[in-house]
């Protein structure tokens, strides 16, 4: 799909209705990936989410789909309201939405839903689970360092702190 929509000869907007229809159908059947991928393409190609696709995604209460909907930048108030209600729920219920809760916390829309400080650690390391194209932070760069295919056998690998201090 990305190859098709990225083609300069193809008008991505022609596919908006179909992508929204796919979201609606998959939301009704609670298929997370069937909502997430069309939402990804809608965001990437700056297409519009229809009211029906938005409504059905909200009704699905699917964490990943709600997160994808949130990053489109449309109607975030309803998603923030949903997340704010989650903060009052049990840990089990919150844990099912930790990814959505973190992104909303990182962006300053909600207070930390947990008292253990883990969201502060993630935010302090500039972790973003829904980054824009070309985004990179120190933990990601460290992973690239660790995955260097040219490491010589037996080479000493620096810890994250050592690697960070060497920059």
C-alpha positions in Angstrom: 0.0 0.0 0.0 2.8 2.4 0.9 4.5 1.8 -2.5 1.2 2.6 -4.2 0.4 5.8 -2.2 4.0 7.0 -2.4 3.9 7.0 -6.2 3.9 10.6 -7.5 1.4 9.5 -10.1 -1.2 8.3 -7.6 -3.4 10.7 -5.7 -3.5 9.3 -2.1 -6.8 11.1 -1.4 -8.6 8.8 -3.8 -8.0 6.0 -1.2 -9.3 7.9 1.8 -12.8 6.5 1.6 -11.6 2.9 1.2 -9.2 3.3 4.1 -11.9 4.6 6.3 -14.2 1.8 5.3 -11.5 -0.7 6.2 -11.2 1.0 9.7 -15.0 0.8 10.2 -15.2 -2.9 9.2 -12.3 -3.9 11.4 -13.5 -1.8 14.3 -16.8 -3.6 14.3 -14.9 -6.9 14.3 -12.4 -5.8 16.9 -9.4 -6.3 14.6 -6.6 -4.2 15.9 -4.2 -4.4 13.0 -7.1 -3.8 10.6 -7.6 -0.4 12.2 -4.0 0.5 12.8 -2.6 0.1 9.3 -5.3 2.3 7.6 -4.8 4.9 10.4 -1.1 4.8 9.8 -1.6 5.5 6.1 -4.2 8.2 6.8 -1.7 10.0 9.0 1.3 9.5 6.7 -0.5 10.8 3.7 -2.5 13.5 5.6 -5.9 12.1 4.7 -9.1 12.7 6.7 -10.6 10.3 9.2 -14.4 10.1 8.7 -16.7 10.7 11.6 -17.9 7.0 11.3 -14.3 5.7 11.3 -13.5 7.9 14.3 -16.6 6.8 16.2 -16.2 3.1 15.5 -12.5 3.3 16.5 -13.5 5.0 19.8 -16.2 2.3 20.4 -13.7 -0.5 19.8 -11.6 0.7 22.8 -8.6 -0.9 21.1 -5.4 0.6 22.6 -3.3 0.5 19.4 -6.1 1.9 17.2 -6.8 4.6 19.7 -3.1 5.5 19.8 -3.0 5.6 15.9 -6.1 7.8 15.9 -4.6 10.1 18.5 -1.4 10.6 16.4 -3.5 11.7 13.5 -4.1 14.8 15.6 -7.8 14.8 15.1 -10.3 15.1 17.9 -7.8 14.3 20.7 -10.2 15.5 23.4 -12.3 12.4 23.2 -9.2 10.2 23.4 -7.9 12.2 26.4 -11.3 11.9 28.1 -11.2 8.1 27.6 -7.6 8.0 29.0 -8.5 10.2 32.0 -11.3 7.8 32.9 -8.8 4.9 32.7 -6.6 6.5 35.4 -9.3 5.9 37.9 -9.6 2.2 37.0 -7.7 -0.8 38.4 -4.1 -1.4 37.5 -5.2 -4.3 35.3 -7.4 -2.1 33.3 -4.8 0.7 33.0 -2.1 -1.8 32.0 -4.1 -2.8 29.0 -3.7 0.8 27.7 -0.2 1.7 29.0 1.0 2.6 25.5 -1.8 5.0 24.9 -1.4 6.4 28.4 2.3 6.9 28.0 2.0 8.8 24.8 -0.7 11.1 26.2 1.4 11.6 29.4 4.5 12.3 27.3 2.6 14.9 25.3 1.3 16.6 28.5 -2.4 15.6 28.1 -2.7 13.6 31.3 -1.0 13.1 34.7 1.2 10.0 35.3 -1.2 7.1 35.7 1.3 5.1 37.8 3.2 6.1 40.9 6.4 4.0 40.1 8.0 6.7 38.0 8.5 4.5 34.9 6.8 7.0 32.6 9.2 9.7 33.9 12.2 7.5 33.0 10.8 6.9 29.5 10.0 10.6 29.0 13.4 11.5 30.4 15.1 9.4 27.8 12.9 10.9 25.0 11.1 7.6 24.3 8.4 7.9 21.7 6.5 4.9 20.5 4.8 6.8 17.7 7.7 8.9 16.3 7.6 10.9 13.2 9.8 9.7 10.3 13.5 10.3 10.9 13.1 10.5 14.7 15.9 9.1 16.7 16.8 9.3 20.4 19.8 8.1 22.5 18.3 4.7 23.4 17.6 4.0 19.8 21.1 5.1 18.8 22.5 2.9 21.5 20.6 -0.1 20.0 22.1 0.7 16.7 25.5 0.7 18.4 24.8 -2.7 19.9 23.6 -4.1 16.6 26.7 -3.0 14.7 27.4 -5.9 12.3 31.1 -4.9 12.2 31.9 -5.5 15.9 34.9 -7.7 16.0 34.5 -11.0 17.8 35.3 -10.5 21.5 35.1 -6.7 21.3 34.2 -5.0 24.6 30.7 -3.5 24.4 30.1 -0.4 26.4 27.2 -0.1 28.7 24.6 2.5 27.9 26.1 5.0 30.4 29.6 4.4 29.1 28.4 4.8 25.6 26.4 8.0 26.4 29.4 9.5 28.3 31.6 8.8 25.3 29.6 11.0 23.0 
